[in-house]
Amino acid sequence: MPEAEDVRRVALSLPDTAEKTAWNMPTFRVAGKMFATLPEDETSIAVRCPKEERDELVLAEPEKFWIADHEAMFAWVRVRLAALEDEAELRDILADSWRQAAPPRLLDSYPELGLSGED
């Protein structure tokens, strides 16, 4: 099961990512745009996710994904760290969120990471 330090390490390994504290919690940003947060209890993360996909994820795997009330209007989903299979799944989730926030120049610059906009 991935833990908070795994989230931090994996998020910061993505290109042009920085950590910044906001709302009393770590947030991870690419080129200044937030793509993940690590709430204070460090048992979950919030990541970007298109609303249509988010709703499908929550229905398919409610033990893993849920929508926080204050984020319902936004394209974000919560992920329970204990429900993740391994660090590879964590990396996939964070990378997908990173892609949604990253500018095109970064997407095009890192095809070897599987982050190209041409997926």
Phi and psi restraints in degrees (range 20) as a CNS / XPLOR table:
assign (resid 1 and name C) (resid 2 and name N)
       (resid 2 and name CA) (resid 2 and name C) 1.0 -65.5 20.0 2
assign (resid 2 and name N) (resid 2 and name CA)
       (resid 2 and name C) (resid 3 and name N) 1.0 149.4 20.0 2
assign (resid 2 and name C) (resid 3 and name N)
       (resid 3 and name CA) (resid 3 and name C) 1.0 -121.4 20.0 2
assign (resid 3 and name N) (resid 3 and name CA)
       (resid 3 and name C) (resid 4 and name N) 1.0 179.2 20.0 2
assign (resid 3 and name C) (resid 4 and name N)
       (resid 4 and name CA) (resid 4 and name C) 1.0 -55.8 20.0 2
assign (resid 4 and name N) (resid 4 and name CA)
       (resid 4 and name C) (resid 5 and name N) 1.0 -42.2 20.0 2
assign (resid 4 and name C) (resid 5 and name N)
       (resid 5 and name CA) (resid 5 and name C) 1.0 -66.3 20.0 2
assign (resid 5 and name N) (resid 5 and name CA)
       (resid 5 and name C) (resid 6 and name N) 1.0 -31.1 20.0 2
assign (resid 5 and name C) (resid 6 and name N)
       (resid 6 and name CA) (resid 6 and name C) 1.0 -66.4 20.0 2
assign (resid 6 and name N) (resid 6 and name CA)
       (resid 6 and name C) (resid 7 and name N) 1.0 -41.6 20.0 2
assign (resid 6 and name C) (resid 7 and name N)
       (resid 7 and name CA) (resid 7 and name C) 1.0 -58.6 20.0 2
assign (resid 7 and name N) (resid 7 and name CA)
       (resid 7 and name C) (resid 8 and name N) 1.0 -49.6 20.0 2
assign (resid 7 and name C) (resid 8 and name N)
       (resid 8 and name CA) (resid 8 and name C) 1.0 -59.6 20.0 2
assign (resid 8 and name N) (resid 8 and name CA)
       (resid 8 and name C) (resid 9 and name N) 1.0 -49.0 20.0 2
assign (resid 8 and name C) (resid 9 and name N)
       (resid 9 and name CA) (resid 9 and name C) 1.0 -62.8 20.0 2
assign (resid 9 and name N) (resid 9 and name CA)
       (resid 9 and name C) (resid 10 and name N) 1.0 -46.6 20.0 2
assign (resid 9 and name C) (resid 10 and name N)
       (resid 10 and name CA) (resid 10 and name C) 1.0 -66.9 20.0 2
assign (resid 10 and name N) (resid 10 and name CA)
       (resid 10 and name C) (resid 11 and name N) 1.0 -45.8 20.0 2
assign (resid 10 and name C) (resid 11 and name N)
       (resid 11 and name CA) (resid 11 and name C) 1.0 -60.1 20.0 2
assign (resid 11 and name N) (resid 11 and name CA)
       (resid 11 and name C) (resid 12 and name N) 1.0 -45.7 20.0 2
assign (resid 11 and name C) (resid 12 and name N)
       (resid 12 and name CA) (resid 12 and name C) 1.0 -72.5 20.0 2
assign (resid 12 and name N) (resid 12 and name CA)
       (resid 12 and name C) (resid 13 and name N) 1.0 -13.0 20.0 2
assign (resid 12 and name C) (resid 13 and name N)
       (resid 13 and name CA) (resid 13 and name C) 1.0 -79.5 20.0 2
assign (resid 13 and name N) (resid 13 and name CA)
       (resid 13 and name C) (resid 14 and name N) 1.0 -13.5 20.0 2
assign (resid 13 and name C) (resid 14 and name N)
       (resid 14 and name CA) (resid 14 and name C) 1.0 -78.7 20.0 2
assign (resid 14 and name N) (resid 14 and name CA)
       (resid 14 and name C) (resid 15 and name N) 1.0 143.4 20.0 2
assign (resid 14 and name C) (resid 15 and name N)
       (resid 15 and name CA) (resid 15 and name C) 1.0 -55.3 20.0 2
assign (resid 15 and name N) (resid 15 and name CA)
       (resid 15 and name C) (resid 16 and name N) 1.0 139.5 20.0 2
assign (resid 15 and name C) (resid 16 and name N)
       (resid 16 and name CA) (resid 16 and name C) 1.0 56.4 20.0 2
assign (resid 16 and name N) (resid 16 and name CA)
       (resid 16 and name C) (resid 17 and name N) 1.0 32.5 20.0 2
assign (resid 16 and name C) (resid 17 and name N)
       (resid 17 and name CA) (resid 17 and name C) 1.0 -99.0 20.0 2
assign (resid 17 and name N) (resid 17 and name CA)
       (resid 17 and name C) (resid 18 and name N) 1.0 140.1 20.0 2
assign (resid 17 and name C) (resid 18 and name N)
       (resid 18 and name CA) (resid 18 and name C) 1.0 -133.4 20.0 2
assign (resid 18 and name N) (resid 18 and name CA)
       (resid 18 and name C) (resid 19 and name N) 1.0 153.2 20.0 2
assign (resid 18 and name C) (resid 19 and name N)
       (resid 19 and name CA) (resid 19 and name C) 1.0 -100.8 20.0 2
assign (resid 19 and name N) (resid 19 and name CA)
       (resid 19 and name C) (resid 20 and name N) 1.0 136.3 20.0 2
assign (resid 19 and name C) (resid 20 and name N)
       (resid 20 and name CA) (resid 20 and name C) 1.0 -142.4 20.0 2
assign (resid 20 and name N) (resid 20 and name CA)
       (resid 20 and name C) (resid 21 and name N) 1.0 134.9 20.0 2
assign (resid 20 and name C) (resid 21 and name N)
       (resid 21 and name CA) (resid 21 and name C) 1.0 -79.9 20.0 2
assign (resid 21 and name N) (resid 21 and name CA)
       (resid 21 and name C) (resid 22 and name N) 1.0 130.2 20.0 2
assign (resid 21 and name C) (resid 22 and name N)
       (resid 22 and name CA) (resid 22 and name C) 1.0 -147.0 20.0 2
assign (resid 22 and name N) (resid 22 and name CA)
       (resid 22 and name C) (resid 23 and name N) 1.0 142.9 20.0 2
assign (resid 22 and name C) (resid 23 and name N)
       (resid 23 and name CA) (resid 23 and name C) 1.0 53.9 20.0 2
assign (resid 23 and name N) (resid 23 and name CA)
       (resid 23 and name C) (resid 24 and name N) 1.0 35.4 20.0 2
assign (resid 23 and name C) (resid 24 and name N)
       (resid 24 and name CA) (resid 24 and name C) 1.0 62.4 20.0 2
assign (resid 24 and name N) (resid 24 and name CA)
       (resid 24 and name C) (resid 25 and name N) 1.0 28.1 20.0 2
assign (resid 24 and name C) (resid 25 and name N)
       (resid 25 and name CA) (resid 25 and name C) 1.0 -146.1 20.0 2
assign (resid 25 and name N) (resid 25 and name CA)
       (resid 25 and name C) (resid 26 and name N) 1.0 157.1 20.0 2
assign (resid 25 and name C) (resid 26 and name N)
       (resid 26 and name CA) (resid 26 and name C) 1.0 -68.7 20.0 2
assign (resid 26 and name N) (resid 26 and name CA)
       (resid 26 and name C) (resid 27 and name N) 1.0 136.5 20.0 2
assign (resid 26 and name C) (resid 27 and name N)
       (resid 27 and name CA) (resid 27 and name C) 1.0 -124.4 20.0 2
assign (resid 27 and name N) (resid 27 and name CA)
       (resid 27 and name C) (resid 28 and name N) 1.0 152.3 20.0 2
assign (resid 27 and name C) (resid 28 and name N)
       (resid 28 and name CA) (resid 28 and name C) 1.0 -120.2 20.0 2
assign (resid 28 and name N) (resid 28 and name CA)
       (resid 28 and name C) (resid 29 and name N) 1.0 131.7 20.0 2
assign (resid 28 and name C) (resid 29 and name N)
       (resid 29 and name CA) (resid 29 and name C) 1.0 -131.3 20.0 2
assign (resid 29 and name N) (resid 29 and name CA)
       (resid 29 and name C) (resid 30 and name N) 1.0 143.5 20.0 2
assign (resid 29 and name C) (resid 30 and name N)
       (resid 30 and name CA) (resid 30 and name C) 1.0 -114.2 20.0 2
assign (resid 30 and name N) (resid 30 and name CA)
       (resid 30 and name C) (resid 31 and name N) 1.0 125.4 20.0 2
assign (resid 30 and name C) (resid 31 and name N)
       (resid 31 and name CA) (resid 31 and name C) 1.0 49.0 20.0 2
assign (resid 31 and name N) (resid 31 and name CA)
       (resid 31 and name C) (resid 32 and name N) 1.0 37.5 20.0 2
assign (resid 31 and name C) (resid 32 and name N)
       (resid 32 and name CA) (resid 32 and name C) 1.0 86.8 20.0 2
assign (resid 32 and name N) (resid 32 and name CA)
       (resid 32 and name C) (resid 33 and name N) 1.0 -9.8 20.0 2
assign (resid 32 and name C) (resid 33 and name N)
       (resid 33 and name CA) (resid 33 and name C) 1.0 -99.1 20.0 2
assign (resid 33 and name N) (resid 33 and name CA)
       (resid 33 and name C) (resid 34 and name N) 1.0 129.4 20.0 2
assign (resid 33 and name C) (resid 34 and name N)
       (resid 34 and name CA) (resid 34 and name C) 1.0 -69.1 20.0 2
assign (resid 34 and name N) (resid 34 and name CA)
       (resid 34 and name C) (resid 35 and name N) 1.0 134.9 20.0 2
assign (resid 34 and name C) (resid 35 and name N)
       (resid 35 and name CA) (resid 35 and name C) 1.0 -127.7 20.0 2
assign (resid 35 and name N) (resid 35 and name CA)
       (resid 35 and name C) (resid 36 and name N) 1.0 -9.6 20.0 2
assign (resid 35 and name C) (resid 36 and name N)
       (resid 36 and name CA) (resid 36 and name C) 1.0 -158.3 20.0 2
assign (resid 36 and name N) (resid 36 and name CA)
       (resid 36 and name C) (resid 37 and name N) 1.0 150.1 20.0 2
assign (resid 36 and name C) (resid 37 and name N)
       (resid 37 and name CA) (resid 37 and name C) 1.0 -131.8 20.0 2
assign (resid 37 and name N) (resid 37 and name CA)
       (resid 37 and name C) (resid 38 and name N) 1.0 154.3 20.0 2
assign (resid 37 and name C) (resid 38 and name N)
       (resid 38 and name CA) (resid 38 and name C) 1.0 -124.3 20.0 2
assign (resid 38 and name N) (resid 38 and name CA)
       (resid 38 and name C) (resid 39 and name N) 1.0 93.1 20.0 2
assign (resid 38 and name C) (resid 39 and name N)
       (resid 39 and name CA) (resid 39 and name C) 1.0 -54.8 20.0 2
assign (resid 39 and name N) (resid 39 and name CA)
       (resid 39 and name C) (resid 40 and name N) 1.0 159.4 20.0 2
assign (resid 39 and name C) (resid 40 and name N)
       (resid 40 and name CA) (resid 40 and name C) 1.0 -52.3 20.0 2
assign (resid 40 and name N) (resid 40 and name CA)
       (resid 40 and name C) (resid 41 and name N) 1.0 -36.0 20.0 2
assign (resid 40 and name C) (resid 41 and name N)
       (resid 41 and name CA) (resid 41 and name C) 1.0 -75.0 20.0 2
assign (resid 41 and name N) (resid 41 and name CA)
       (resid 41 and name C) (resid 42 and name N) 1.0 -12.0 20.0 2
assign (resid 41 and name C) (resid 42 and name N)
       (resid 42 and name CA) (resid 42 and name C) 1.0 56.4 20.0 2
assign (resid 42 and name N) (resid 42 and name CA)
       (resid 42 and name C) (resid 43 and name N) 1.0 28.2 20.0 2
assign (resid 42 and name C) (resid 43 and name N)
       (resid 43 and name CA) (resid 43 and name C) 1.0 -105.0 20.0 2
assign (resid 43 and name N) (resid 43 and name CA)
       (resid 43 and name C) (resid 44 and name N) 1.0 -4.7 20.0 2
assign (resid 43 and name C) (resid 44 and name N)
       (resid 44 and name CA) (resid 44 and name C) 1.0 -148.7 20.0 2
assign (resid 44 and name N) (resid 44 and name CA)
       (resid 44 and name C) (resid 45 and name N) 1.0 170.2 20.0 2
assign (resid 44 and name C) (resid 45 and name N)
       (resid 45 and name CA) (resid 45 and name C) 1.0 -131.6 20.0 2
assign (resid 45 and name N) (resid 45 and name CA)
       (resid 45 and name C) (resid 46 and name N) 1.0 158.0 20.0 2
assign (resid 45 and name C) (resid 46 and name N)
       (resid 46 and name CA) (resid 46 and name C) 1.0 -114.4 20.0 2
assign (resid 46 and name N) (resid 46 and name CA)
       (resid 46 and name C) (resid 47 and name N) 1.0 134.4 20.0 2
assign (resid 46 and name C) (resid 47 and name N)
       (resid 47 and name CA) (resid 47 and name C) 1.0 -135.9 20.0 2
assign (resid 47 and name N) (resid 47 and name CA)
       (resid 47 and name C) (resid 48 and name N) 1.0 158.8 20.0 2
assign (resid 47 and name C) (resid 48 and name N)
       (resid 48 and name CA) (resid 48 and name C) 1.0 -67.7 20.0 2
assign (resid 48 and name N) (resid 48 and name CA)
       (resid 48 and name C) (resid 49 and name N) 1.0 142.5 20.0 2
assign (resid 48 and name C) (resid 49 and name N)
       (resid 49 and name CA) (resid 49 and name C) 1.0 -162.6 20.0 2
assign (resid 49 and name N) (resid 49 and name CA)
       (resid 49 and name C) (resid 50 and name N) 1.0 124.5 20.0 2
assign (resid 49 and name C) (resid 50 and name N)
       (resid 50 and name CA) (resid 50 and name C) 1.0 -52.9 20.0 2
assign (resid 50 and name N) (resid 50 and name CA)
       (resid 50 and name C) (resid 51 and name N) 1.0 140.6 20.0 2
assign (resid 50 and name C) (resid 51 and name N)
       (resid 51 and name CA) (resid 51 and name C) 1.0 -55.1 20.0 2
assign (resid 51 and name N) (resid 51 and name CA)
       (resid 51 and name C) (resid 52 and name N) 1.0 -40.4 20.0 2
assign (resid 51 and name C) (resid 52 and name N)
       (resid 52 and name CA) (resid 52 and name C) 1.0 -63.0 20.0 2
assign (resid 52 and name N) (resid 52 and name CA)
       (resid 52 and name C) (resid 53 and name N) 1.0 -45.4 20.0 2
assign (resid 52 and name C) (resid 53 and name N)
       (resid 53 and name CA) (resid 53 and name C) 1.0 -67.8 20.0 2
assign (resid 53 and name N) (resid 53 and name CA)
       (resid 53 and name C) (resid 54 and name N) 1.0 -39.2 20.0 2
assign (resid 53 and name C) (resid 54 and name N)
       (resid 54 and name CA) (resid 54 and name C) 1.0 -58.4 20.0 2
assign (resid 54 and name N) (resid 54 and name CA)
       (resid 54 and name C) (resid 55 and name N) 1.0 -47.9 20.0 2
assign (resid 54 and name C) (resid 55 and name N)
       (resid 55 and name CA) (resid 55 and name C) 1.0 -62.2 20.0 2
assign (resid 55 and name N) (resid 55 and name CA)
       (resid 55 and name C) (resid 56 and name N) 1.0 -39.0 20.0 2
assign (resid 55 and name C) (resid 56 and name N)
       (resid 56 and name CA) (resid 56 and name C) 1.0 -66.2 20.0 2
assign (resid 56 and name N) (resid 56 and name CA)
       (resid 56 and name C) (resid 57 and name N) 1.0 -41.7 20.0 2
assign (resid 56 and name C) (resid 57 and name N)
       (resid 57 and name CA) (resid 57 and name C) 1.0 -61.1 20.0 2
assign (resid 57 and name N) (resid 57 and name CA)
       (resid 57 and name C) (resid 58 and name N) 1.0 -45.8 20.0 2
assign (resid 57 and name C) (resid 58 and name N)
       (resid 58 and name CA) (resid 58 and name C) 1.0 -62.6 20.0 2
assign (resid 58 and name N) (resid 58 and name CA)
       (resid 58 and name C) (resid 59 and name N) 1.0 -41.4 20.0 2
assign (resid 58 and name C) (resid 59 and name N)
       (resid 59 and name CA) (resid 59 and name C) 1.0 -67.7 20.0 2
assign (resid 59 and name N) (resid 59 and name CA)
       (resid 59 and name C) (resid 60 and name N) 1.0 -40.5 20.0 2
assign (resid 59 and name C) (resid 60 and name N)
       (resid 60 and name CA) (resid 60 and name C) 1.0 -75.1 20.0 2
assign (resid 60 and name N) (resid 60 and name CA)
       (resid 60 and name C) (resid 61 and name N) 1.0 -37.2 20.0 2
assign (resid 60 and name C) (resid 61 and name N)
       (resid 61 and name CA) (resid 61 and name C) 1.0 -138.2 20.0 2
assign (resid 61 and name N) (resid 61 and name CA)
       (resid 61 and name C) (resid 62 and name N) 1.0 67.8 20.0 2
assign (resid 61 and name C) (resid 62 and name N)
       (resid 62 and name CA) (resid 62 and name C) 1.0 -65.2 20.0 2
assign (resid 62 and name N) (resid 62 and name CA)
       (resid 62 and name C) (resid 63 and name N) 1.0 -19.7 20.0 2
assign (resid 62 and name C) (resid 63 and name N)
       (resid 63 and name CA) (resid 63 and name C) 1.0 -74.1 20.0 2
assign (resid 63 and name N) (resid 63 and name CA)
       (resid 63 and name C) (resid 64 and name N) 1.0 -17.6 20.0 2
assign (resid 63 and name C) (resid 64 and name N)
       (resid 64 and name CA) (resid 64 and name C) 1.0 -106.5 20.0 2
assign (resid 64 and name N) (resid 64 and name CA)
       (resid 64 and name C) (resid 65 and name N) 1.0 -41.4 20.0 2
assign (resid 64 and name C) (resid 65 and name N)
       (resid 65 and name CA) (resid 65 and name C) 1.0 -118.6 20.0 2
assign (resid 65 and name N) (resid 65 and name CA)
       (resid 65 and name C) (resid 66 and name N) 1.0 144.6 20.0 2
assign (resid 65 and name C) (resid 66 and name N)
       (resid 66 and name CA) (resid 66 and name C) 1.0 -155.4 20.0 2
assign (resid 66 and name N) (resid 66 and name CA)
       (resid 66 and name C) (resid 67 and name N) 1.0 166.2 20.0 2
assign (resid 66 and name C) (resid 67 and name N)
       (resid 67 and name CA) (resid 67 and name C) 1.0 -112.1 20.0 2
assign (resid 67 and name N) (resid 67 and name CA)
       (resid 67 and name C) (resid 68 and name N) 1.0 120.8 20.0 2
assign (resid 67 and name C) (resid 68 and name N)
       (resid 68 and name CA) (resid 68 and name C) 1.0 -72.6 20.0 2
assign (resid 68 and name N) (resid 68 and name CA)
       (resid 68 and name C) (resid 69 and name N) 1.0 141.8 20.0 2
assign (resid 68 and name C) (resid 69 and name N)
       (resid 69 and name CA) (resid 69 and name C) 1.0 -51.3 20.0 2
assign (resid 69 and name N) (resid 69 and name CA)
       (resid 69 and name C) (resid 70 and name N) 1.0 -45.6 20.0 2
assign (resid 69 and name C) (resid 70 and name N)
       (resid 70 and name CA) (resid 70 and name C) 1.0 -73.6 20.0 2
assign (resid 70 and name N) (resid 70 and name CA)
       (resid 70 and name C) (resid 71 and name N) 1.0 -7.4 20.0 2
assign (resid 70 and name C) (resid 71 and name N)
       (resid 71 and name CA) (resid 71 and name C) 1.0 -109.2 20.0 2
assign (resid 71 and name N) (resid 71 and name CA)
       (resid 71 and name C) (resid 72 and name N) 1.0 1.9 20.0 2
assign (resid 71 and name C) (resid 72 and name N)
       (resid 72 and name CA) (resid 72 and name C) 1.0 -58.2 20.0 2
assign (resid 72 and name N) (resid 72 and name CA)
       (resid 72 and name C) (resid 73 and name N) 1.0 -32.6 20.0 2
assign (resid 72 and name C) (resid 73 and name N)
       (resid 73 and name CA) (resid 73 and name C) 1.0 -81.0 20.0 2
assign (resid 73 and name N) (resid 73 and name CA)
       (resid 73 and name C) (resid 74 and name N) 1.0 -11.2 20.0 2
assign (resid 73 and name C) (resid 74 and name N)
       (resid 74 and name CA) (resid 74 and name C) 1.0 -109.1 20.0 2
assign (resid 74 and name N) (resid 74 and name CA)
       (resid 74 and name C) (resid 75 and name N) 1.0 163.5 20.0 2
assign (resid 74 and name C) (resid 75 and name N)
       (resid 75 and name CA) (resid 75 and name C) 1.0 -86.7 20.0 2
assign (resid 75 and name N) (resid 75 and name CA)
       (resid 75 and name C) (resid 76 and name N) 1.0 64.5 20.0 2
assign (resid 75 and name C) (resid 76 and name N)
       (resid 76 and name CA) (resid 76 and name C) 1.0 -133.1 20.0 2
assign (resid 76 and name N) (resid 76 and name CA)
       (resid 76 and name C) (resid 77 and name N) 1.0 152.0 20.0 2
assign (resid 76 and name C) (resid 77 and name N)
       (resid 77 and name CA) (resid 77 and name C) 1.0 -137.4 20.0 2
assign (resid 77 and name N) (resid 77 and name CA)
       (resid 77 and name C) (resid 78 and name N) 1.0 150.3 20.0 2
assign (resid 77 and name C) (resid 78 and name N)
       (resid 78 and name CA) (resid 78 and name C) 1.0 -95.9 20.0 2
assign (resid 78 and name N) (resid 78 and name CA)
       (resid 78 and name C) (resid 79 and name N) 1.0 147.6 20.0 2
assign (resid 78 and name C) (resid 79 and name N)
       (resid 79 and name CA) (resid 79 and name C) 1.0 -130.5 20.0 2
assign (resid 79 and name N) (resid 79 and name CA)
       (resid 79 and name C) (resid 80 and name N) 1.0 124.2 20.0 2
assign (resid 79 and name C) (resid 80 and name N)
       (resid 80 and name CA) (resid 80 and name C) 1.0 -78.6 20.0 2
assign (resid 80 and name N) (resid 80 and name CA)
       (resid 80 and name C) (resid 81 and name N) 1.0 120.0 20.0 2
assign (resid 80 and name C) (resid 81 and name N)
       (resid 81 and name CA) (resid 81 and name C) 1.0 -61.3 20.0 2
assign (resid 81 and name N) (resid 81 and name CA)
       (resid 81 and name C) (resid 82 and name N) 1.0 -38.1 20.0 2
assign (resid 81 and name C) (resid 82 and name N)
       (resid 82 and name CA) (resid 82 and name C) 1.0 -63.9 20.0 2
assign (resid 82 and name N) (resid 82 and name CA)
       (resid 82 and name C) (resid 83 and name N) 1.0 -21.7 20.0 2
assign (resid 82 and name C) (resid 83 and name N)
       (resid 83 and name CA) (resid 83 and name C) 1.0 -88.8 20.0 2
assign (resid 83 and name N) (resid 83 and name CA)
       (resid 83 and name C) (resid 84 and name N) 1.0 -7.8 20.0 2
assign (resid 83 and name C) (resid 84 and name N)
       (resid 84 and name CA) (resid 84 and name C) 1.0 -76.9 20.0 2
assign (resid 84 and name N) (resid 84 and name CA)
       (resid 84 and name C) (resid 85 and name N) 1.0 143.0 20.0 2
assign (resid 84 and name C) (resid 85 and name N)
       (resid 85 and name CA) (resid 85 and name C) 1.0 -67.8 20.0 2
assign (resid 85 and name N) (resid 85 and name CA)
       (resid 85 and name C) (resid 86 and name N) 1.0 -44.6 20.0 2
assign (resid 85 and name C) (resid 86 and name N)
       (resid 86 and name CA) (resid 86 and name C) 1.0 -166.5 20.0 2
assign (resid 86 and name N) (resid 86 and name CA)
       (resid 86 and name C) (resid 87 and name N) 1.0 -176.4 20.0 2
assign (resid 86 and name C) (resid 87 and name N)
       (resid 87 and name CA) (resid 87 and name C) 1.0 -66.9 20.0 2
assign (resid 87 and name N) (resid 87 and name CA)
       (resid 87 and name C) (resid 88 and name N) 1.0 -28.9 20.0 2
assign (resid 87 and name C) (resid 88 and name N)
       (resid 88 and name CA) (resid 88 and name C) 1.0 -62.9 20.0 2
assign (resid 88 and name N) (resid 88 and name CA)
       (resid 88 and name C) (resid 89 and name N) 1.0 -41.1 20.0 2
assign (resid 88 and name C) (resid 89 and name N)
       (resid 89 and name CA) (resid 89 and name C) 1.0 -66.4 20.0 2
assign (resid 89 and name N) (resid 89 and name CA)
       (resid 89 and name C) (resid 90 and name N) 1.0 -41.2 20.0 2
assign (resid 89 and name C) (resid 90 and name N)
       (resid 90 and name CA) (resid 90 and name C) 1.0 -58.1 20.0 2
assign (resid 90 and name N) (resid 90 and name CA)
       (resid 90 and name C) (resid 91 and name N) 1.0 -46.0 20.0 2
assign (resid 90 and name C) (resid 91 and name N)
       (resid 91 and name CA) (resid 91 and name C) 1.0 -61.3 20.0 2
assign (resid 91 and name N) (resid 91 and name CA)
       (resid 91 and name C) (resid 92 and name N) 1.0 -43.3 20.0 2
assign (resid 91 and name C) (resid 92 and name N)
       (resid 92 and name CA) (resid 92 and name C) 1.0 -60.1 20.0 2
assign (resid 92 and name N) (resid 92 and name CA)
       (resid 92 and name C) (resid 93 and name N) 1.0 -43.4 20.0 2
assign (resid 92 and name C) (resid 93 and name N)
       (resid 93 and name CA) (resid 93 and name C) 1.0 -66.3 20.0 2
assign (resid 93 and name N) (resid 93 and name CA)
       (resid 93 and name C) (resid 94 and name N) 1.0 -46.1 20.0 2
assign (resid 93 and name C) (resid 94 and name N)
       (resid 94 and name CA) (resid 94 and name C) 1.0 -66.7 20.0 2
assign (resid 94 and name N) (resid 94 and name CA)
       (resid 94 and name C) (resid 95 and name N) 1.0 -39.7 20.0 2
assign (resid 94 and name C) (resid 95 and name N)
       (resid 95 and name CA) (resid 95 and name C) 1.0 -64.9 20.0 2
assign (resid 95 and name N) (resid 95 and name CA)
       (resid 95 and name C) (resid 96 and name N) 1.0 -38.8 20.0 2
assign (resid 95 and name C) (resid 96 and name N)
       (resid 96 and name CA) (resid 96 and name C) 1.0 -63.9 20.0 2
assign (resid 96 and name N) (resid 96 and name CA)
       (resid 96 and name C) (resid 97 and name N) 1.0 -42.4 20.0 2
assign (resid 96 and name C) (resid 97 and name N)
       (resid 97 and name CA) (resid 97 and name C) 1.0 -65.9 20.0 2
assign (resid 97 and name N) (resid 97 and name CA)
       (resid 97 and name C) (resid 98 and name N) 1.0 -41.4 20.0 2
assign (resid 97 and name C) (resid 98 and name N)
       (resid 98 and name CA) (resid 98 and name C) 1.0 -56.8 20.0 2
assign (resid 98 and name N) (resid 98 and name CA)
       (resid 98 and name C) (resid 99 and name N) 1.0 -45.9 20.0 2
assign (resid 98 and name C) (resid 99 and name N)
       (resid 99 and name CA) (resid 99 and name C) 1.0 -56.9 20.0 2
assign (resid 99 and name N) (resid 99 and name CA)
       (resid 99 and name C) (resid 100 and name N) 1.0 -36.6 20.0 2
assign (resid 99 and name C) (resid 100 and name N)
       (resid 100 and name CA) (resid 100 and name C) 1.0 -71.1 20.0 2
assign (resid 100 and name N) (resid 100 and name CA)
       (resid 100 and name C) (resid 101 and name N) 1.0 -24.5 20.0 2
assign (resid 100 and name C) (resid 101 and name N)
       (resid 101 and name CA) (resid 101 and name C) 1.0 -101.3 20.0 2
assign (resid 101 and name N) (resid 101 and name CA)
       (resid 101 and name C) (resid 102 and name N) 1.0 -22.9 20.0 2
assign (resid 101 and name C) (resid 102 and name N)
       (resid 102 and name CA) (resid 102 and name C) 1.0 -70.8 20.0 2
assign (resid 102 and name N) (resid 102 and name CA)
       (resid 102 and name C) (resid 103 and name N) 1.0 143.5 20.0 2
assign (resid 102 and name C) (resid 103 and name N)
       (resid 103 and name CA) (resid 103 and name C) 1.0 -71.3 20.0 2
assign (resid 103 and name N) (resid 103 and name CA)
       (resid 103 and name C) (resid 104 and name N) 1.0 155.0 20.0 2
assign (resid 103 and name C) (resid 104 and name N)
       (resid 104 and name CA) (resid 104 and name C) 1.0 -53.2 20.0 2
assign (resid 104 and name N) (resid 104 and name CA)
       (resid 104 and name C) (resid 105 and name N) 1.0 -35.8 20.0 2
assign (resid 104 and name C) (resid 105 and name N)
       (resid 105 and name CA) (resid 105 and name C) 1.0 -59.7 20.0 2
assign (resid 105 and name N) (resid 105 and name CA)
       (resid 105 and name C) (resid 106 and name N) 1.0 -35.9 20.0 2
assign (resid 105 and name C) (resid 106 and name N)
       (resid 106 and name CA) (resid 106 and name C) 1.0 -74.9 20.0 2
assign (resid 106 and name N) (resid 106 and name CA)
       (resid 106 and name C) (resid 107 and name N) 1.0 -41.3 20.0 2
assign (resid 106 and name C) (resid 107 and name N)
       (resid 107 and name CA) (resid 107 and name C) 1.0 -58.2 20.0 2
assign (resid 107 and name N) (resid 107 and name CA)
       (resid 107 and name C) (resid 108 and name N) 1.0 -41.7 20.0 2
assign (resid 107 and name C) (resid 108 and name N)
       (resid 108 and name CA) (resid 108 and name C) 1.0 -75.3 20.0 2
assign (resid 108 and name N) (resid 108 and name CA)
       (resid 108 and name C) (resid 109 and name N) 1.0 -24.1 20.0 2
assign (resid 108 and name C) (resid 109 and name N)
       (resid 109 and name CA) (resid 109 and name C) 1.0 -83.1 20.0 2
assign (resid 109 and name N) (resid 109 and name CA)
       (resid 109 and name C) (resid 110 and name N) 1.0 -14.9 20.0 2
assign (resid 109 and name C) (resid 110 and name N)
       (resid 110 and name CA) (resid 110 and name C) 1.0 -126.7 20.0 2
assign (resid 110 and name N) (resid 110 and name CA)
       (resid 110 and name C) (resid 111 and name N) 1.0 52.6 20.0 2
assign (resid 110 and name C) (resid 111 and name N)
       (resid 111 and name CA) (resid 111 and name C) 1.0 -65.0 20.0 2
assign (resid 111 and name N) (resid 111 and name CA)
       (resid 111 and name C) (resid 112 and name N) 1.0 -27.3 20.0 2
assign (resid 111 and name C) (resid 112 and name N)
       (resid 112 and name CA) (resid 112 and name C) 1.0 -66.2 20.0 2
assign (resid 112 and name N) (resid 112 and name CA)
       (resid 112 and name C) (resid 113 and name N) 1.0 -17.8 20.0 2
assign (resid 112 and name C) (resid 113 and name N)
       (resid 113 and name CA) (resid 113 and name C) 1.0 -90.2 20.0 2
assign (resid 113 and name N) (resid 113 and name CA)
       (resid 113 and name C) (resid 114 and name N) 1.0 2.2 20.0 2
assign (resid 113 and name C) (resid 114 and name N)
       (resid 114 and name CA) (resid 114 and name C) 1.0 70.8 20.0 2
assign (resid 114 and name N) (resid 114 and name CA)
       (resid 114 and name C) (resid 115 and name N) 1.0 25.0 20.0 2
assign (resid 114 and name C) (resid 115 and name N)
       (resid 115 and name CA) (resid 115 and name C) 1.0 -109.2 20.0 2
assign (resid 115 and name N) (resid 115 and name CA)
       (resid 115 and name C) (resid 116 and name N) 1.0 4.9 20.0 2
assign (resid 115 and name C) (resid 116 and name N)
       (resid 116 and name CA) (resid 116 and name C) 1.0 -62.1 20.0 2
assign (resid 116 and name N) (resid 116 and name CA)
       (resid 116 and name C) (resid 117 and name N) 1.0 146.9 20.0 2
assign (resid 116 and name C) (resid 117 and name N)
       (resid 117 and name CA) (resid 117 and name C) 1.0 -68.3 20.0 2
assign (resid 117 and name N) (resid 117 and name CA)
       (resid 117 and name C) (resid 118 and name N) 1.0 -1.0 20.0 2
assign (resid 117 and name C) (resid 118 and name N)
       (resid 118 and name CA) (resid 118 and name C) 1.0 -97.9 20.0 2
assign (resid 118 and name N) (resid 118 and name CA)
       (resid 118 and name C) (resid 119 and name N) 1.0 23.9 20.0 2
